[in-house]
Amino acid sequence: MIIDPGIVAIFVTILLSVVATSFGYGILTNRVSSNSSEIEEMKLRDKDITKKLDDLRLLVQSIATRLDK
C-alpha cells in the first residue's frame, strides 16, 4: 500500500494547525486570567482613591466654610 505524499503533507499541516491553535488558546486564556486579577486589584485601588478624594473634598469644604465666616 502506497501512501500519497500529498495526503501526508495535508495531514501534517492540519496537525500543526491544531497544535498551534491549542497553544495560542492556552496563551490567551492565561492572559485573560492575569488581566482579570489585575482588573480586580485596580477596582480595589479605585475604591481607596475615591474614598481619599471624598475625605479631601470634605476637608476643603470645611476649610472654605471657615474662611467664609
Order of alpha helices (4+ residues) and beta strands (2+ residues): alpha
